[in-house]
């Protein structure tokens, strides 16, 4: 199944694109995408508080994904 991944902030810098589309087997979960991205883009492992949203809603690692879901990588934000 195809999953679209949107990147923001430092995740965009690490991946080198605004978005990418990847194929995952049916029954994949957010944790499967996280593991794939960590293997393919090792600096992502350094982001301690990376949040994930699926279809514009924050998601947990065990969230089941479906064909054409849109997953957003939301990096830590700092400011003052």
PyMOL Python script that loads the backbone (N, CA, C, O; Angstrom):
from pymol import cmd

cmd.read_pdbstr("""\
ATOM      1  N   UNK A   1       0.841  -1.174   0.000  1.00  0.00           N
ATOM      2  CA  UNK A   1       0.000   0.000   0.000  1.00  0.00           C
ATOM      3  C   UNK A   1       0.886   1.237   0.000  1.00  0.00           C
ATOM      4  O   UNK A   1       1.971   1.233   0.581  1.00  0.00           O
ATOM      5  N   UNK A   2       0.432   2.265  -0.636  1.00  0.00           N
ATOM      6  CA  UNK A   2       1.194   3.507  -0.737  1.00  0.00           C
ATOM      7  C   UNK A   2       0.853   4.429   0.428  1.00  0.00           C
ATOM      8  O   UNK A   2      -0.313   4.652   0.754  1.00  0.00           O
ATOM      9  N   UNK A   3       1.910   4.955   1.043  1.00  0.00           N
ATOM     10  CA  UNK A   3       1.784   5.902   2.148  1.00  0.00           C
ATOM     11  C   UNK A   3       2.553   7.158   1.760  1.00  0.00           C
ATOM     12  O   UNK A   3       3.722   7.076   1.384  1.00  0.00           O
ATOM     13  N   UNK A   4       1.911   8.313   1.848  1.00  0.00           N
ATOM     14  CA  UNK A   4       2.587   9.573   1.570  1.00  0.00           C
ATOM     15  C   UNK A   4       3.118  10.127   2.884  1.00  0.00           C
ATOM     16  O   UNK A   4       2.402  10.180   3.884  1.00  0.00           O
ATOM     17  N   UNK A   5       4.384  10.539   2.869  1.00  0.00           N
ATOM     18  CA  UNK A   5       5.024  11.067   4.062  1.00  0.00           C
ATOM     19  C   UNK A   5       5.390  12.525   3.816  1.00  0.00           C
ATOM     20  O   UNK A   5       6.138  12.841   2.891  1.00  0.00           O
ATOM     21  N   UNK A   6       4.856  13.407   4.653  1.00  0.00           N
ATOM     22  CA  UNK A   6       5.156  14.836   4.582  1.00  0.00           C
ATOM     23  C   UNK A   6       6.235  15.154   5.598  1.00  0.00           C
ATOM     24  O   UNK A   6       6.223  14.633   6.713  1.00  0.00           O
ATOM     25  N   UNK A   7       7.171  16.014   5.209  1.00  0.00           N
ATOM     26  CA  UNK A   7       8.254  16.378   6.110  1.00  0.00           C
ATOM     27  C   UNK A   7       8.203  17.865   6.439  1.00  0.00           C
ATOM     28  O   UNK A   7       7.776  18.681   5.622  1.00  0.00           O
ATOM     29  N   UNK A   8       8.643  18.202   7.642  1.00  0.00           N
ATOM     30  CA  UNK A   8       8.659  19.584   8.096  1.00  0.00           C
ATOM     31  C   UNK A   8       9.943  19.828   8.870  1.00  0.00           C
ATOM     32  O   UNK A   8      10.498  18.908   9.471  1.00  0.00           O
ATOM     33  N   UNK A   9      10.416  21.076   8.856  1.00  0.00           N
ATOM     34  CA  UNK A   9      11.588  21.465   9.642  1.00  0.00           C
ATOM     35  C   UNK A   9      12.793  20.592   9.373  1.00  0.00           C
ATOM     36  O   UNK A   9      13.156  20.350   8.222  1.00  0.00           O
ATOM     37  N   UNK A  10      13.411  20.120  10.444  1.00  0.00           N
ATOM     38  CA  UNK A  10      14.637  19.329  10.333  1.00  0.00           C
ATOM     39  C   UNK A  10      14.406  18.013   9.596  1.00  0.00           C
ATOM     40  O   UNK A  10      15.326  17.503   8.956  1.00  0.00           O
ATOM     41  N   UNK A  11      13.197  17.451   9.672  1.00  0.00           N
ATOM     42  CA  UNK A  11      12.956  16.198   8.944  1.00  0.00           C
ATOM     43  C   UNK A  11      13.036  16.431   7.437  1.00  0.00           C
ATOM     44  O   UNK A  11      13.467  15.548   6.695  1.00  0.00           O
ATOM     45  N   UNK A  12      12.628  17.599   6.985  1.00  0.00           N
ATOM     46  CA  UNK A  12      12.747  17.946   5.562  1.00  0.00           C
ATOM     47  C   UNK A  12      14.229  18.012   5.176  1.00  0.00           C
ATOM     48  O   UNK A  12      14.616  17.545   4.104  1.00  0.00           O
ATOM     49  N   UNK A  13      15.047  18.588   6.045  1.00  0.00           N
ATOM     50  CA  UNK A  13      16.482  18.665   5.778  1.00  0.00           C
ATOM     51  C   UNK A  13      17.117  17.271   5.736  1.00  0.00           C
ATOM     52  O   UNK A  13      17.944  16.987   4.869  1.00  0.00           O
ATOM     53  N   UNK A  14      16.734  16.421   6.660  1.00  0.00           N
ATOM     54  CA  UNK A  14      17.302  15.069   6.734  1.00  0.00           C
ATOM     55  C   UNK A  14      16.909  14.242   5.511  1.00  0.00           C
ATOM     56  O   UNK A  14      17.751  13.564   4.921  1.00  0.00           O
ATOM     57  N   UNK A  15      15.645  14.297   5.133  1.00  0.00           N
ATOM     58  CA  UNK A  15      15.143  13.479   4.018  1.00  0.00           C
ATOM     59  C   UNK A  15      15.461  14.114   2.672  1.00  0.00           C
ATOM     60  O   UNK A  15      15.627  13.411   1.675  1.00  0.00           O
ATOM     61  N   UNK A  16      15.546  15.435   2.641  1.00  0.00           N
ATOM     62  CA  UNK A  16      15.900  16.122   1.412  1.00  0.00           C
ATOM     63  C   UNK A  16      14.748  16.331   0.453  1.00  0.00           C
ATOM     64  O   UNK A  16      14.952  16.514  -0.747  1.00  0.00           O
ATOM     65  N   UNK A  17      13.532  16.303   0.987  1.00  0.00           N
ATOM     66  CA  UNK A  17      12.342  16.511   0.145  1.00  0.00           C
ATOM     67  C   UNK A  17      11.177  16.939   1.028  1.00  0.00           C
ATOM     68  O   UNK A  17      11.158  16.674   2.230  1.00  0.00           O
ATOM     69  N   UNK A  18      10.190  17.617   0.396  1.00  0.00           N
ATOM     70  CA  UNK A  18       8.972  18.022   1.118  1.00  0.00           C
ATOM     71  C   UNK A  18       8.083  16.830   1.441  1.00  0.00           C
ATOM     72  O   UNK A  18       7.347  16.832   2.428  1.00  0.00           O
ATOM     73  N   UNK A  19       8.165  15.814   0.589  1.00  0.00           N
ATOM     74  CA  UNK A  19       7.348  14.617   0.789  1.00  0.00           C
ATOM     75  C   UNK A  19       7.959  13.459   0.016  1.00  0.00           C
ATOM     76  O   UNK A  19       8.787  13.646  -0.875  1.00  0.00           O
ATOM     77  N   UNK A  20       7.531  12.268   0.380  1.00  0.00           N
ATOM     78  CA  UNK A  20       7.890  11.084  -0.382  1.00  0.00           C
ATOM     79  C   UNK A  20       6.767  10.079  -0.232  1.00  0.00           C
ATOM     80  O   UNK A  20       6.026  10.098   0.751  1.00  0.00           O
ATOM     81  N   UNK A  21       6.649   9.209  -1.206  1.00  0.00           N
ATOM     82  CA  UNK A  21       5.637   8.161  -1.177  1.00  0.00           C
ATOM     83  C   UNK A  21       6.357   6.825  -1.153  1.00  0.00           C
ATOM     84  O   UNK A  21       7.225   6.555  -1.984  1.00  0.00           O
ATOM     85  N   UNK A  22       5.982   5.989  -0.183  1.00  0.00           N
ATOM     86  CA  UNK A  22       6.617   4.686  -0.023  1.00  0.00           C
ATOM     87  C   UNK A  22       5.569   3.593  -0.028  1.00  0.00           C
ATOM     88  O   UNK A  22       4.408   3.826   0.310  1.00  0.00           O
ATOM     89  N   UNK A  23       5.988   2.398  -0.414  1.00  0.00           N
ATOM     90  CA  UNK A  23       5.113   1.230  -0.383  1.00  0.00           C
ATOM     91  C   UNK A  23       5.379   0.428   0.880  1.00  0.00           C
ATOM     92  O   UNK A  23       6.530   0.166   1.229  1.00  0.00           O
ATOM     93  N   UNK A  24       4.313   0.043   1.560  1.00  0.00           N
ATOM     94  CA  UNK A  24       4.399  -0.802   2.742  1.00  0.00           C
ATOM     95  C   UNK A  24       3.380  -1.927   2.594  1.00  0.00           C
ATOM     96  O   UNK A  24       2.362  -1.758   1.923  1.00  0.00           O
ATOM     97  N   UNK A  25       3.647  -3.066   3.212  1.00  0.00           N
ATOM     98  CA  UNK A  25       2.679  -4.164   3.144  1.00  0.00           C
ATOM     99  C   UNK A  25       1.402  -3.834   3.921  1.00  0.00           C
ATOM    100  O   UNK A  25       1.429  -3.064   4.881  1.00  0.00           O
ATOM    101  N   UNK A  26       0.304  -4.418   3.498  1.00  0.00           N
ATOM    102  CA  UNK A  26      -0.954  -4.257   4.230  1.00  0.00           C
ATOM    103  C   UNK A  26      -0.729  -4.690   5.674  1.00  0.00           C
ATOM    104  O   UNK A  26       0.012  -5.636   5.939  1.00  0.00           O
ATOM    105  N   UNK A  27      -1.364  -4.001   6.590  1.00  0.00           N
ATOM    106  CA  UNK A  27      -1.219  -4.319   8.008  1.00  0.00           C
ATOM    107  C   UNK A  27      -0.070  -3.579   8.683  1.00  0.00           C
ATOM    108  O   UNK A  27       0.195  -3.794   9.866  1.00  0.00           O
ATOM    109  N   UNK A  28       0.612  -2.710   7.942  1.00  0.00           N
ATOM    110  CA  UNK A  28       1.717  -1.942   8.527  1.00  0.00           C
ATOM    111  C   UNK A  28       1.185  -0.907   9.510  1.00  0.00           C
ATOM    112  O   UNK A  28       0.047  -0.447   9.409  1.00  0.00           O
ATOM    113  N   UNK A  29       2.029  -0.563  10.448  1.00  0.00           N
ATOM    114  CA  UNK A  29       1.695   0.414  11.485  1.00  0.00           C
ATOM    115  C   UNK A  29       2.684   1.571  11.428  1.00  0.00           C
ATOM    116  O   UNK A  29       3.700   1.502  10.737  1.00  0.00           O
ATOM    117  N   UNK A  30       2.376   2.620  12.153  1.00  0.00           N
ATOM    118  CA  UNK A  30       3.262   3.783  12.221  1.00  0.00           C
ATOM    119  C   UNK A  30       4.669   3.337  12.612  1.00  0.00           C
ATOM    120  O   UNK A  30       5.647   3.837  12.057  1.00  0.00           O
ATOM    121  N   UNK A  31       4.786   2.419  13.542  1.00  0.00           N
ATOM    122  CA  UNK A  31       6.103   1.949  13.983  1.00  0.00           C
ATOM    123  C   UNK A  31       6.909   1.341  12.839  1.00  0.00           C
ATOM    124  O   UNK A  31       8.136   1.447  12.832  1.00  0.00           O
ATOM    125  N   UNK A  32       6.247   0.709  11.874  1.00  0.00           N
ATOM    126  CA  UNK A  32       6.942   0.143  10.718  1.00  0.00           C
ATOM    127  C   UNK A  32       7.538   1.250   9.847  1.00  0.00           C
ATOM    128  O   UNK A  32       8.655   1.124   9.346  1.00  0.00           O
ATOM    129  N   UNK A  33       6.787   2.322   9.674  1.00  0.00           N
ATOM    130  CA  UNK A  33       7.282   3.463   8.899  1.00  0.00           C
ATOM    131  C   UNK A  33       8.447   4.119   9.642  1.00  0.00           C
ATOM    132  O   UNK A  33       9.456   4.471   9.030  1.00  0.00           O
ATOM    133  N   UNK A  34       8.310   4.283  10.951  1.00  0.00           N
ATOM    134  CA  UNK A  34       9.383   4.875  11.747  1.00  0.00           C
ATOM    135  C   UNK A  34      10.667   4.056  11.625  1.00  0.00           C
ATOM    136  O   UNK A  34      11.748   4.622  11.458  1.00  0.00           O
ATOM    137  N   UNK A  35      10.560   2.744  11.706  1.00  0.00           N
ATOM    138  CA  UNK A  35      11.736   1.879  11.601  1.00  0.00           C
ATOM    139  C   UNK A  35      12.370   1.989  10.216  1.00  0.00           C
ATOM    140  O   UNK A  35      13.592   2.060  10.093  1.00  0.00           O
ATOM    141  N   UNK A  36      11.542   2.002   9.180  1.00  0.00           N
ATOM    142  CA  UNK A  36      12.056   2.136   7.810  1.00  0.00           C
ATOM    143  C   UNK A  36      12.795   3.463   7.640  1.00  0.00           C
ATOM    144  O   UNK A  36      13.897   3.500   7.093  1.00  0.00           O
ATOM    145  N   UNK A  37      12.191   4.533   8.104  1.00  0.00           N
ATOM    146  CA  UNK A  37      12.823   5.848   7.965  1.00  0.00           C
ATOM    147  C   UNK A  37      14.121   5.929   8.766  1.00  0.00           C
ATOM    148  O   UNK A  37      15.088   6.535   8.306  1.00  0.00           O
ATOM    149  N   UNK A  38      14.157   5.331   9.948  1.00  0.00           N
ATOM    150  CA  UNK A  38      15.372   5.338  10.763  1.00  0.00           C
ATOM    151  C   UNK A  38      16.501   4.578  10.074  1.00  0.00           C
ATOM    152  O   UNK A  38      17.663   4.974  10.167  1.00  0.00           O
ATOM    153  N   UNK A  39      16.165   3.489   9.382  1.00  0.00           N
ATOM    154  CA  UNK A  39      17.174   2.729   8.640  1.00  0.00           C
ATOM    155  C   UNK A  39      17.663   3.498   7.423  1.00  0.00           C
ATOM    156  O   UNK A  39      18.859   3.523   7.134  1.00  0.00           O
ATOM    157  N   UNK A  40      16.737   4.120   6.715  1.00  0.00           N
ATOM    158  CA  UNK A  40      17.069   4.823   5.467  1.00  0.00           C
ATOM    159  C   UNK A  40      17.703   6.191   5.723  1.00  0.00           C
ATOM    160  O   UNK A  40      18.569   6.628   4.965  1.00  0.00           O
ATOM    161  N   UNK A  41      17.274   6.859   6.782  1.00  0.00           N
ATOM    162  CA  UNK A  41      17.760   8.199   7.123  1.00  0.00           C
ATOM    163  C   UNK A  41      18.189   8.207   8.599  1.00  0.00           C
ATOM    164  O   UNK A  41      17.457   8.725   9.442  1.00  0.00           O
ATOM    165  N   UNK A  42      19.360   7.643   8.925  1.00  0.00           N
ATOM    166  CA  UNK A  42      19.785   7.480  10.330  1.00  0.00           C
ATOM    167  C   UNK A  42      19.720   8.729  11.201  1.00  0.00           C
ATOM    168  O   UNK A  42      19.445   8.580  12.392  1.00  0.00           O
ATOM    169  N   UNK A  43      19.950   9.962  10.708  1.00  0.00           N
ATOM    170  CA  UNK A  43      19.856  11.120  11.607  1.00  0.00           C
ATOM    171  C   UNK A  43      18.476  11.297  12.252  1.00  0.00           C
ATOM    172  O   UNK A  43      18.351  11.990  13.261  1.00  0.00           O
ATOM    173  N   UNK A  44      17.458  10.684  11.684  1.00  0.00           N
ATOM    174  CA  UNK A  44      16.113  10.782  12.289  1.00  0.00           C
ATOM    175  C   UNK A  44      16.106  10.180  13.689  1.00  0.00           C
ATOM    176  O   UNK A  44      15.320  10.600  14.539  1.00  0.00           O
ATOM    177  N   UNK A  45      16.975   9.200  13.936  1.00  0.00           N
ATOM    178  CA  UNK A  45      17.048   8.574  15.262  1.00  0.00           C
ATOM    179  C   UNK A  45      17.433   9.578  16.346  1.00  0.00           C
ATOM    180  O   UNK A  45      17.131   9.359  17.519  1.00  0.00           O
ATOM    181  N   UNK A  46      18.086  10.659  15.979  1.00  0.00           N
ATOM    182  CA  UNK A  46      18.537  11.657  16.940  1.00  0.00           C
ATOM    183  C   UNK A  46      17.424  12.608  17.399  1.00  0.00           C
ATOM    184  O   UNK A  46      17.616  13.375  18.344  1.00  0.00           O
ATOM    185  N   UNK A  47      16.273  12.562  16.740  1.00  0.00           N
ATOM    186  CA  UNK A  47      15.154  13.451  17.083  1.00  0.00           C
ATOM    187  C   UNK A  47      14.342  12.812  18.210  1.00  0.00           C
ATOM    188  O   UNK A  47      13.477  11.972  17.962  1.00  0.00           O
ATOM    189  N   UNK A  48      14.621  13.206  19.421  1.00  0.00           N
ATOM    190  CA  UNK A  48      14.032  12.582  20.600  1.00  0.00           C
ATOM    191  C   UNK A  48      12.518  12.731  20.684  1.00  0.00           C
ATOM    192  O   UNK A  48      11.835  11.825  21.162  1.00  0.00           O
ATOM    193  N   UNK A  49      11.986  13.856  20.228  1.00  0.00           N
ATOM    194  CA  UNK A  49      10.543  14.073  20.408  1.00  0.00           C
ATOM    195  C   UNK A  49       9.814  14.221  19.073  1.00  0.00           C
ATOM    196  O   UNK A  49       8.918  15.055  18.945  1.00  0.00           O
ATOM    197  N   UNK A  50      10.191  13.427  18.091  1.00  0.00           N
ATOM    198  CA  UNK A  50       9.517  13.448  16.793  1.00  0.00           C
ATOM    199  C   UNK A  50       8.085  12.942  16.950  1.00  0.00           C
ATOM    200  O   UNK A  50       7.858  11.842  17.456  1.00  0.00           O
ATOM    201  N   UNK A  51       7.132  13.744  16.519  1.00  0.00           N
ATOM    202  CA  UNK A  51       5.722  13.353  16.570  1.00  0.00           C
ATOM    203  C   UNK A  51       5.295  12.902  15.174  1.00  0.00           C
ATOM    204  O   UNK A  51       5.852  13.336  14.166  1.00  0.00           O
ATOM    205  N   UNK A  52       4.308  12.031  15.140  1.00  0.00           N
ATOM    206  CA  UNK A  52       3.776  11.525  13.880  1.00  0.00           C
ATOM    207  C   UNK A  52       2.279  11.808  13.844  1.00  0.00           C
ATOM    208  O   UNK A  52       1.571  11.588  14.826  1.00  0.00           O
ATOM    209  N   UNK A  53       1.810  12.294  12.708  1.00  0.00           N
ATOM    210  CA  UNK A  53       0.371  12.471  12.503  1.00  0.00           C
ATOM    211  C   UNK A  53      -0.038  11.638  11.295  1.00  0.00           C
ATOM    212  O   UNK A  53       0.693  11.554  10.308  1.00  0.00           O
ATOM    213  N   UNK A  54      -1.191  11.036  11.385  1.00  0.00           N
ATOM    214  CA  UNK A  54      -1.767  10.281  10.271  1.00  0.00           C
ATOM    215  C   UNK A  54      -3.074  10.954   9.901  1.00  0.00           C
ATOM    216  O   UNK A  54      -3.995  11.053  10.712  1.00  0.00           O
ATOM    217  N   UNK A  55      -3.136  11.412   8.669  1.00  0.00           N
ATOM    218  CA  UNK A  55      -4.322  12.115   8.178  1.00  0.00           C
ATOM    219  C   UNK A  55      -4.710  13.266   9.104  1.00  0.00           C
ATOM    220  O   UNK A  55      -5.878  13.435   9.456  1.00  0.00           O
ATOM    221  N   UNK A  56      -3.704  14.051   9.489  1.00  0.00           N
ATOM    222  CA  UNK A  56      -3.854  15.285  10.273  1.00  0.00           C
ATOM    223  C   UNK A  56      -4.239  15.063  11.734  1.00  0.00           C
ATOM    224  O   UNK A  56      -4.673  16.002  12.401  1.00  0.00           O
ATOM    225  N   UNK A  57      -4.088  13.840  12.242  1.00  0.00           N
ATOM    226  CA  UNK A  57      -4.355  13.575  13.656  1.00  0.00           C
ATOM    227  C   UNK A  57      -3.141  12.887  14.259  1.00  0.00           C
ATOM    228  O   UNK A  57      -2.612  11.941  13.675  1.00  0.00           O
ATOM    229  N   UNK A  58      -2.693  13.354  15.429  1.00  0.00           N
ATOM    230  CA  UNK A  58      -1.553  12.715  16.071  1.00  0.00           C
ATOM    231  C   UNK A  58      -1.825  11.228  16.232  1.00  0.00           C
ATOM    232  O   UNK A  58      -2.944  10.813  16.535  1.00  0.00           O
ATOM    233  N   UNK A  59      -0.775  10.429  16.022  1.00  0.00           N
ATOM    234  CA  UNK A  59      -0.929   8.978  16.049  1.00  0.00           C
ATOM    235  C   UNK A  59       0.123   8.341  16.943  1.00  0.00           C
ATOM    236  O   UNK A  59       1.202   8.897  17.146  1.00  0.00           O
ATOM    237  N   UNK A  60      -0.202   7.178  17.468  1.00  0.00           N
ATOM    238  CA  UNK A  60       0.728   6.391  18.269  1.00  0.00           C
ATOM    239  C   UNK A  60       1.430   5.384  17.358  1.00  0.00           C
ATOM    240  O   UNK A  60       1.016   5.159  16.221  1.00  0.00           O
ATOM    241  N   UNK A  61       2.484   4.794  17.874  1.00  0.00           N
ATOM    242  CA  UNK A  61       3.287   3.849  17.095  1.00  0.00           C
ATOM    243  C   UNK A  61       2.475   2.648  16.612  1.00  0.00           C
ATOM    244  O   UNK A  61       2.780   2.083  15.561  1.00  0.00           O
ATOM    245  N   UNK A  62       1.450   2.251  17.362  1.00  0.00           N
ATOM    246  CA  UNK A  62       0.684   1.067  16.979  1.00  0.00           C
ATOM    247  C   UNK A  62      -0.508   1.379  16.060  1.00  0.00           C
ATOM    248  O   UNK A  62      -1.314   0.493  15.774  1.00  0.00           O
ATOM    249  N   UNK A  63      -0.623   2.626  15.600  1.00  0.00           N
ATOM    250  CA  UNK A  63      -1.720   2.999  14.705  1.00  0.00           C
ATOM    251  C   UNK A  63      -1.597   2.244  13.381  1.00  0.00           C
ATOM    252  O   UNK A  63      -0.551   2.272  12.732  1.00  0.00           O
ATOM    253  N   UNK A  64      -2.663   1.581  12.996  1.00  0.00           N
ATOM    254  CA  UNK A  64      -2.720   0.822  11.748  1.00  0.00           C
ATOM    255  C   UNK A  64      -2.858   1.780  10.578  1.00  0.00           C
ATOM    256  O   UNK A  64      -3.648   2.723  10.627  1.00  0.00           O
ATOM    257  N   UNK A  65      -2.090   1.537   9.528  1.00  0.00           N
ATOM    258  CA  UNK A  65      -2.135   2.389   8.341  1.00  0.00           C
ATOM    259  C   UNK A  65      -2.952   1.749   7.234  1.00  0.00           C
ATOM    260  O   UNK A  65      -3.104   0.529   7.172  1.00  0.00           O
ATOM    261  N   UNK A  66      -3.477   2.605   6.359  1.00  0.00           N
ATOM    262  CA  UNK A  66      -4.300   2.153   5.240  1.00  0.00           C
ATOM    263  C   UNK A  66      -3.778   2.774   3.943  1.00  0.00           C
ATOM    264  O   UNK A  66      -3.069   3.780   3.959  1.00  0.00           O
ATOM    265  N   UNK A  67      -4.139   2.159   2.837  1.00  0.00           N
ATOM    266  CA  UNK A  67      -3.736   2.648   1.518  1.00  0.00           C
ATOM    267  C   UNK A  67      -4.022   4.145   1.395  1.00  0.00           C
ATOM    268  O   UNK A  67      -5.111   4.604   1.738  1.00  0.00           O
ATOM    269  N   UNK A  68      -3.047   4.893   0.907  1.00  0.00           N
ATOM    270  CA  UNK A  68      -3.126   6.333   0.647  1.00  0.00           C
ATOM    271  C   UNK A  68      -3.219   7.202   1.902  1.00  0.00           C
ATOM    272  O   UNK A  68      -3.569   8.378   1.803  1.00  0.00           O
ATOM    273  N   UNK A  69      -2.912   6.648   3.082  1.00  0.00           N
ATOM    274  CA  UNK A  69      -2.835   7.497   4.272  1.00  0.00           C
ATOM    275  C   UNK A  69      -1.729   8.526   4.070  1.00  0.00           C
ATOM    276  O   UNK A  69      -0.775   8.294   3.328  1.00  0.00           O
ATOM    277  N   UNK A  70      -1.870   9.657   4.737  1.00  0.00           N
ATOM    278  CA  UNK A  70      -0.872  10.712   4.701  1.00  0.00           C
ATOM    279  C   UNK A  70      -0.275  10.834   6.097  1.00  0.00           C
ATOM    280  O   UNK A  70      -0.974  11.129   7.067  1.00  0.00           O
ATOM    281  N   UNK A  71       1.015  10.604   6.176  1.00  0.00           N
ATOM    282  CA  UNK A  71       1.719  10.610   7.440  1.00  0.00           C
ATOM    283  C   UNK A  71       2.621  11.842   7.481  1.00  0.00           C
ATOM    284  O   UNK A  71       3.371  12.089   6.537  1.00  0.00           O
ATOM    285  N   UNK A  72       2.557  12.609   8.555  1.00  0.00           N
ATOM    286  CA  UNK A  72       3.376  13.813   8.685  1.00  0.00           C
ATOM    287  C   UNK A  72       4.401  13.621   9.792  1.00  0.00           C
ATOM    288  O   UNK A  72       4.077  13.148  10.882  1.00  0.00           O
ATOM    289  N   UNK A  73       5.643  13.995   9.497  1.00  0.00           N
ATOM    290  CA  UNK A  73       6.712  13.962  10.487  1.00  0.00           C
ATOM    291  C   UNK A  73       6.823  15.348  11.110  1.00  0.00           C
ATOM    292  O   UNK A  73       7.183  16.308  10.430  1.00  0.00           O
ATOM    293  N   UNK A  74       6.517  15.456  12.393  1.00  0.00           N
ATOM    294  CA  UNK A  74       6.488  16.739  13.073  1.00  0.00           C
ATOM    295  C   UNK A  74       7.654  16.788  14.052  1.00  0.00           C
ATOM    296  O   UNK A  74       7.602  16.165  15.112  1.00  0.00           O
ATOM    297  N   UNK A  75       8.707  17.529  13.701  1.00  0.00           N
ATOM    298  CA  UNK A  75       9.908  17.561  14.539  1.00  0.00           C
ATOM    299  C   UNK A  75       9.697  18.401  15.797  1.00  0.00           C
ATOM    300  O   UNK A  75       8.705  19.118  15.928  1.00  0.00           O
ATOM    301  N   UNK A  76      10.655  18.294  16.717  1.00  0.00           N
ATOM    302  CA  UNK A  76      10.587  19.144  17.903  1.00  0.00           C
ATOM    303  C   UNK A  76      10.654  20.617  17.476  1.00  0.00           C
ATOM    304  O   UNK A  76      11.340  20.971  16.517  1.00  0.00           O
ATOM    305  N   UNK A  77       9.936  21.449  18.202  1.00  0.00           N
ATOM    306  CA  UNK A  77       9.899  22.874  17.894  1.00  0.00           C
ATOM    307  C   UNK A  77      10.442  23.629  19.100  1.00  0.00           C
ATOM    308  O   UNK A  77      10.099  23.333  20.244  1.00  0.00           O
ATOM    309  N   UNK A  78      11.290  24.603  18.821  1.00  0.00           N
ATOM    310  CA  UNK A  78      11.793  25.433  19.917  1.00  0.00           C
ATOM    311  C   UNK A  78      11.492  26.885  19.591  1.00  0.00           C
ATOM    312  O   UNK A  78      11.283  27.253  18.434  1.00  0.00           O
ATOM    313  N   UNK A  79      11.477  27.664  20.587  1.00  0.00           N
ATOM    314  CA  UNK A  79      11.197  29.087  20.372  1.00  0.00           C
ATOM    315  C   UNK A  79      11.051  29.799  21.700  1.00  0.00           C
ATOM    316  O   UNK A  79      11.218  29.212  22.769  1.00  0.00           O
ATOM    317  N   UNK A  80      10.744  31.043  21.605  1.00  0.00           N
ATOM    318  CA  UNK A  80      10.654  31.749  22.870  1.00  0.00           C
ATOM    319  C   UNK A  80       9.711  32.886  22.847  1.00  0.00           C
ATOM    320  O   UNK A  80       9.541  33.568  23.858  1.00  0.00           O
TER     321      UNK A  80
END
""", "prot")
cmd.dss("prot")
cmd.show_as("cartoon", "prot")
cmd.util.cbc("prot")
cmd.orient("prot")
